[in-house]
Amino acid sequence: LDVELRLGVEAGAQDLAGFDEVVIATGVTPRDPQIPGQDAPNVLSYIDVLAGGAEVGKRVAIIGAGGIGFDVAEFLTTGASPTLDLAEWRREWGVGDPEQMRGGLAPEGPQPEPPLREVVLLQRKAERLGKRLGKTTGWIHRATLKMKGVAMRSGVNYERIDADGLHVSYGEGREKPEVIAADTIVLCAGQVSNRSLADALRLAGTEAHVIGGADVAGELDAKRAIDQGTRLALRL
């Protein structure tokens, strides 16, 4: 296809000036929840945890319970993935060969490995955590975290972070103030579109095609991003 790949390069508006069409698929950046005290060294973003290899303590509070918050909670409570070993996966979920076990259910029930960490998962919305996860897989994520003993709290106001931990209250009346003791606090408070390059191009007089998370960050959807990319490619 004679496609030229340039890796390790951050493109600027001046680098793209000579192209007939420009497609911006720069994704998202973490949303800043602006919690007093979040600049403390034990407060990390999900990128630090998932990609940066940051050290995480044994007691963790996760701010944000969207898809990324659930993924981070599972990542921090799980050792080696049981899905890579059929026998381990069956033991974790309490299932087996239907020819050997009635209904394919092990009589001893699920036997998950003990969680690596004590995790509290929090969200601002006063609704069931995981309500907005995928319809066909959301129940799996919720069941996994339940087996790992993850505490889930909704309707949370994040008041501040200090040496004692994460200070929260609940509901519109900011009732039941509480301090959640945590060695590490992980910010998973959503994403915002990374449109800086698209904005720079617009100022330079170039209208780019913006797709994926760079177009809409809310409820990130790989299916939508792929659809946008495919349809745009067919038009160009």
KOLBA-196205 format. One record per residue (C-alpha): x, y, z; residue in one letter; residue number from 1. Coordinates in nm, 3 decimals. Example, Ala and Ser with C-alpha at 12.3 -4.5 7.8 and 13.67 -1.06 7.14 Angstrom:
KOLBA-196205
+---------+---------+---------+--------+-----+
|      xx |      yy |      zz | residu | num |
+---------+---------+---------+--------+-----+
|   1.230 |  -0.450 |   0.780 |      A |   1 |
|   1.367 |  -0.106 |   0.714 |      S |   2 |
+---------+---------+---------+--------+-----+
END
This chain:
KOLBA-196205
+---------+---------+---------+--------+-----+
|      xx |      yy |      zz | residu | num |
+---------+---------+---------+--------+-----+
|   0.000 |   0.000 |   0.000 |      L |   1 |
|   0.307 |   0.226 |   0.009 |      D |   2 |
|   0.220 |   0.363 |   0.354 |      V |   3 |
|   0.498 |   0.554 |   0.528 |      E |   4 |
|   0.514 |   0.505 |   0.904 |      L |   5 |
|   0.683 |   0.765 |   1.124 |      R |   6 |
|   0.717 |   0.644 |   1.481 |      L |   7 |
|   0.834 |   0.834 |   1.788 |      G |   8 |
|   0.736 |   1.166 |   1.634 |      V |   9 |
|   0.484 |   1.415 |   1.771 |      E |  10 |
|   0.319 |   1.582 |   1.473 |      A |  11 |
|   0.255 |   1.954 |   1.480 |      G |  12 |
|   0.029 |   2.166 |   1.262 |      A |  13 |
|   0.327 |   2.277 |   1.054 |      Q |  14 |
|   0.416 |   1.914 |   0.975 |      D |  15 |
|   0.072 |   1.851 |   0.822 |      L |  16 |
|   0.031 |   2.167 |   0.619 |      A |  17 |
|   0.108 |   2.006 |   0.283 |      G |  18 |
|  -0.142 |   1.720 |   0.296 |      F |  19 |
|  -0.472 |   1.718 |   0.107 |      D |  20 |
|  -0.656 |   1.542 |   0.390 |      E |  21 |
|  -0.569 |   1.508 |   0.758 |      V |  22 |
|  -0.729 |   1.256 |   0.992 |      V |  23 |
|  -0.702 |   1.317 |   1.365 |      I |  24 |
|  -0.735 |   1.004 |   1.577 |      A |  25 |
|  -0.542 |   1.124 |   1.881 |      T |  26 |
|  -0.775 |   0.966 |   2.133 |      G |  27 |
|  -0.828 |   1.101 |   2.483 |      V |  28 |
|  -0.648 |   1.226 |   2.790 |      T |  29 |
|  -0.750 |   1.161 |   3.153 |      P |  30 |
|  -1.003 |   1.403 |   3.297 |      R |  31 |
|  -0.879 |   1.615 |   3.587 |      D |  32 |
|  -1.124 |   1.574 |   3.879 |      P |  33 |
|  -0.969 |   1.875 |   4.057 |      Q |  34 |
|  -0.976 |   1.728 |   4.406 |      I |  35 |
|  -0.786 |   1.929 |   4.668 |      P |  36 |
|  -0.468 |   1.741 |   4.753 |      G |  37 |
|  -0.459 |   1.527 |   4.438 |      Q |  38 |
|  -0.100 |   1.640 |   4.373 |      D |  39 |
|   0.018 |   1.412 |   4.656 |      A |  40 |
|   0.278 |   1.151 |   4.550 |      P |  41 |
|   0.047 |   0.860 |   4.632 |      N |  42 |
|  -0.219 |   0.982 |   4.384 |      V |  43 |
|  -0.179 |   0.823 |   4.042 |      L |  44 |
|  -0.364 |   0.830 |   3.713 |      S |  45 |
|  -0.481 |   0.505 |   3.556 |      Y |  46 |
|  -0.213 |   0.552 |   3.291 |      I |  47 |
|   0.056 |   0.547 |   3.561 |      D |  48 |
|  -0.083 |   0.217 |   3.684 |      V |  49 |
|  -0.165 |   0.035 |   3.361 |      L |  50 |
|   0.117 |   0.158 |   3.139 |      A |  51 |
|   0.371 |   0.325 |   3.364 |      G |  52 |
|   0.434 |   0.043 |   3.608 |      G |  53 |
|   0.385 |   0.272 |   3.908 |      A |  54 |
|   0.415 |   0.118 |   4.252 |      E |  55 |
|   0.074 |   0.067 |   4.414 |      V |  56 |
|   0.014 |   0.003 |   4.783 |      G |  57 |
|  -0.199 |  -0.265 |   4.947 |      K |  58 |
|  -0.497 |  -0.036 |   5.023 |      R |  59 |
|  -0.632 |   0.139 |   4.715 |      V |  60 |
|  -0.913 |   0.386 |   4.653 |      A |  61 |
|  -1.021 |   0.418 |   4.289 |      I |  62 |
|  -1.198 |   0.740 |   4.193 |      I |  63 |
|  -1.433 |   0.670 |   3.904 |      G |  64 |
|  -1.626 |   0.352 |   3.829 |      A |  65 |
|  -1.661 |   0.354 |   3.452 |      G |  66 |
|  -1.506 |   0.090 |   3.231 |      G |  67 |
|  -1.153 |   0.201 |   3.314 |      I |  68 |
|  -1.223 |   0.206 |   3.687 |      G |  69 |
|  -1.351 |  -0.152 |   3.671 |      F |  70 |
|  -1.050 |  -0.259 |   3.465 |      D |  71 |
|  -0.807 |  -0.099 |   3.709 |      V |  72 |
|  -0.983 |  -0.260 |   4.006 |      A |  73 |
|  -0.956 |  -0.603 |   3.843 |      E |  74 |
|  -0.594 |  -0.540 |   3.744 |      F |  75 |
|  -0.496 |  -0.444 |   4.100 |      L |  76 |
|  -0.673 |  -0.736 |   4.271 |      T |  77 |
|  -0.564 |  -1.011 |   4.032 |      T |  78 |
|  -0.230 |  -1.185 |   3.996 |      G |  79 |
|  -0.169 |  -1.406 |   3.696 |      A |  80 |
|  -0.477 |  -1.403 |   3.474 |      S |  81 |
|  -0.684 |  -1.720 |   3.528 |      P |  82 |
|  -0.821 |  -1.690 |   3.175 |      T |  83 |
|  -0.487 |  -1.817 |   3.046 |      L |  84 |
|  -0.533 |  -2.155 |   3.216 |      D |  85 |
|  -0.856 |  -2.351 |   3.166 |      L |  86 |
|  -0.832 |  -2.538 |   3.497 |      A |  87 |
|  -0.767 |  -2.215 |   3.690 |      E |  88 |
|  -1.054 |  -2.039 |   3.512 |      W |  89 |
|  -1.295 |  -2.322 |   3.594 |      R |  90 |
|  -1.189 |  -2.321 |   3.959 |      R |  91 |
|  -1.227 |  -1.943 |   3.987 |      E |  92 |
|  -1.581 |  -1.947 |   3.849 |      W |  93 |
|  -1.690 |  -2.278 |   3.999 |      G |  94 |
|  -1.767 |  -2.449 |   3.669 |      V |  95 |
|  -1.658 |  -2.774 |   3.512 |      G |  96 |
|  -1.720 |  -3.034 |   3.245 |      D |  97 |
|  -2.099 |  -3.096 |   3.222 |      P |  98 |
|  -2.025 |  -3.464 |   3.160 |      E |  99 |
|  -1.858 |  -3.483 |   3.500 |      Q | 100 |
|  -2.054 |  -3.224 |   3.701 |      M | 101 |
|  -2.429 |  -3.180 |   3.699 |      R | 102 |
|  -2.517 |  -2.861 |   3.511 |      G | 103 |
|  -2.147 |  -2.790 |   3.467 |      G | 104 |
|  -2.136 |  -2.642 |   3.819 |      L | 105 |
|  -1.872 |  -2.743 |   4.072 |      A | 106 |
|  -2.033 |  -2.845 |   4.405 |      P | 107 |
|  -1.781 |  -2.635 |   4.600 |      E | 108 |
|  -1.874 |  -2.322 |   4.404 |      G | 109 |
|  -1.638 |  -2.046 |   4.285 |      P | 110 |
|  -1.292 |  -2.049 |   4.440 |      Q | 111 |
|  -1.113 |  -1.731 |   4.333 |      P | 112 |
|  -0.758 |  -1.654 |   4.438 |      E | 113 |
|  -0.738 |  -1.410 |   4.732 |      P | 114 |
|  -0.719 |  -1.048 |   4.612 |      P | 115 |
|  -0.375 |  -0.891 |   4.592 |      L | 116 |
|  -0.505 |  -0.565 |   4.737 |      R | 117 |
|  -0.790 |  -0.416 |   4.934 |      E | 118 |
|  -0.978 |  -0.192 |   4.690 |      V | 119 |
|  -1.260 |   0.059 |   4.724 |      V | 120 |
|  -1.426 |   0.166 |   4.397 |      L | 121 |
|  -1.614 |   0.498 |   4.407 |      L | 122 |
|  -1.831 |   0.704 |   4.175 |      Q | 123 |
|  -2.014 |   1.036 |   4.188 |      R | 124 |
|  -2.337 |   0.913 |   4.029 |      K | 125 |
|  -2.595 |   0.787 |   4.276 |      A | 126 |
|  -2.663 |   0.468 |   4.084 |      E | 127 |
|  -2.550 |   0.107 |   4.081 |      R | 128 |
|  -2.185 |   0.075 |   3.992 |      L | 129 |
|  -2.134 |  -0.084 |   3.653 |      G | 130 |
|  -2.480 |   0.013 |   3.530 |      K | 131 |
|  -2.332 |   0.165 |   3.212 |      R | 132 |
|  -2.097 |  -0.120 |   3.129 |      L | 133 |
|  -2.161 |  -0.339 |   2.824 |      G | 134 |
|  -2.491 |  -0.526 |   2.841 |      K | 135 |
|  -2.337 |  -0.863 |   2.762 |      T | 136 |
|  -2.019 |  -0.834 |   2.972 |      T | 137 |
|  -2.101 |  -0.589 |   3.251 |      G | 138 |
|  -2.228 |  -0.865 |   3.480 |      W | 139 |
|  -1.896 |  -1.047 |   3.443 |      I | 140 |
|  -1.697 |  -0.742 |   3.557 |      H | 141 |
|  -1.930 |  -0.686 |   3.853 |      R | 142 |
|  -1.915 |  -1.054 |   3.953 |      A | 143 |
|  -1.535 |  -1.057 |   3.926 |      T | 144 |
|  -1.494 |  -0.759 |   4.157 |      L | 145 |
|  -1.747 |  -0.903 |   4.400 |      K | 146 |
|  -1.543 |  -1.224 |   4.419 |      M | 147 |
|  -1.234 |  -1.012 |   4.486 |      K | 148 |
|  -1.406 |  -0.833 |   4.773 |      G | 149 |
|  -1.397 |  -0.489 |   4.611 |      V | 150 |
|  -1.610 |  -0.240 |   4.806 |      A | 151 |
|  -1.835 |  -0.030 |   4.579 |      M | 152 |
|  -1.977 |   0.309 |   4.677 |      R | 153 |
|  -2.192 |   0.550 |   4.480 |      S | 154 |
|  -2.321 |   0.904 |   4.529 |      G | 155 |
|  -1.977 |   1.010 |   4.650 |      V | 156 |
|  -1.846 |   1.365 |   4.688 |      N | 157 |
|  -1.467 |   1.384 |   4.686 |      Y | 158 |
|  -1.382 |   1.645 |   4.947 |      E | 159 |
|  -1.003 |   1.632 |   4.971 |      R | 160 |
|  -0.696 |   1.412 |   4.991 |      I | 161 |
|  -0.446 |   1.437 |   5.274 |      D | 162 |
|  -0.214 |   1.221 |   5.481 |      A | 163 |
|  -0.512 |   1.049 |   5.645 |      D | 164 |
|  -0.655 |   0.934 |   5.312 |      G | 165 |
|  -0.945 |   1.026 |   5.086 |      L | 166 |
|  -1.211 |   1.241 |   5.254 |      H | 167 |
|  -1.558 |   1.184 |   5.109 |      V | 168 |
|  -1.922 |   1.259 |   5.181 |      S | 169 |
|  -2.244 |   1.130 |   5.028 |      Y | 170 |
|  -2.540 |   1.275 |   4.843 |      G | 171 |
|  -2.644 |   1.628 |   4.762 |      E | 172 |
|  -2.643 |   1.717 |   5.131 |      G | 173 |
|  -2.280 |   1.603 |   5.165 |      R | 174 |
|  -2.379 |   1.376 |   5.452 |      E | 175 |
|  -2.196 |   1.096 |   5.635 |      K | 176 |
|  -1.842 |   1.234 |   5.604 |      P | 177 |
|  -1.584 |   0.958 |   5.598 |      E | 178 |
|  -1.211 |   0.912 |   5.555 |      V | 179 |
|  -1.110 |   0.619 |   5.335 |      I | 180 |
|  -0.762 |   0.511 |   5.440 |      A | 181 |
|  -0.558 |   0.435 |   5.130 |      A | 182 |
|  -0.192 |   0.382 |   5.052 |      D | 183 |
|  -0.263 |   0.470 |   4.688 |      T | 184 |
|  -0.542 |   0.666 |   4.521 |      I | 185 |
|  -0.598 |   0.604 |   4.150 |      V | 186 |
|  -0.779 |   0.862 |   3.935 |      L | 187 |
|  -1.012 |   0.702 |   3.680 |      C | 188 |
|  -1.245 |   1.000 |   3.656 |      A | 189 |
|  -1.319 |   0.979 |   3.286 |      G | 190 |
|  -1.154 |   1.121 |   2.977 |      Q | 191 |
|  -1.160 |   1.430 |   2.760 |      V | 192 |
|  -1.098 |   1.442 |   2.386 |      S | 193 |
|  -0.740 |   1.519 |   2.285 |      N | 194 |
|  -0.813 |   1.782 |   2.021 |      R | 195 |
|  -0.507 |   2.004 |   2.061 |      S | 196 |
|  -0.368 |   1.915 |   1.718 |      L | 197 |
|  -0.708 |   1.954 |   1.549 |      A | 198 |
|  -0.748 |   2.296 |   1.712 |      D | 199 |
|  -0.399 |   2.402 |   1.602 |      A | 200 |
|  -0.475 |   2.294 |   1.246 |      L | 201 |
|  -0.801 |   2.487 |   1.247 |      R | 202 |
|  -0.618 |   2.802 |   1.357 |      L | 203 |
|  -0.374 |   2.744 |   1.069 |      A | 204 |
|  -0.662 |   2.722 |   0.822 |      G | 205 |
|  -0.679 |   2.342 |   0.785 |      T | 206 |
|  -0.999 |   2.154 |   0.867 |      E | 207 |
|  -0.913 |   1.799 |   0.972 |      A | 208 |
|  -1.134 |   1.490 |   1.001 |      H | 209 |
|  -1.161 |   1.405 |   1.373 |      V | 210 |
|  -1.263 |   1.050 |   1.467 |      I | 211 |
|  -1.272 |   0.815 |   1.764 |      G | 212 |
|  -1.212 |   0.940 |   2.116 |      G | 213 |
|  -1.074 |   1.266 |   1.977 |      A | 214 |
|  -1.423 |   1.327 |   1.841 |      D | 215 |
|  -1.635 |   1.206 |   2.135 |      V | 216 |
|  -1.476 |   1.097 |   2.463 |      A | 217 |
|  -1.792 |   1.003 |   2.653 |      G | 218 |
|  -1.846 |   0.628 |   2.699 |      E | 219 |
|  -1.551 |   0.534 |   2.478 |      L | 220 |
|  -1.668 |   0.288 |   2.216 |      D | 221 |
|  -1.423 |   0.093 |   1.999 |      A | 222 |
|  -1.706 |  -0.012 |   1.768 |      K | 223 |
|  -1.797 |   0.351 |   1.702 |      R | 224 |
|  -1.434 |   0.449 |   1.644 |      A | 225 |
|  -1.380 |   0.164 |   1.396 |      I | 226 |
|  -1.703 |   0.254 |   1.219 |      D | 227 |
|  -1.598 |   0.619 |   1.189 |      Q | 228 |
|  -1.254 |   0.526 |   1.058 |      G | 229 |
|  -1.391 |   0.280 |   0.801 |      T | 230 |
|  -1.656 |   0.515 |   0.668 |      R | 231 |
|  -1.411 |   0.803 |   0.645 |      L | 232 |
|  -1.154 |   0.590 |   0.460 |      A | 233 |
|  -1.418 |   0.489 |   0.206 |      L | 234 |
|  -1.508 |   0.854 |   0.145 |      R | 235 |
|  -1.156 |   0.983 |   0.099 |      L | 236 |
+---------+---------+---------+--------+-----+
END
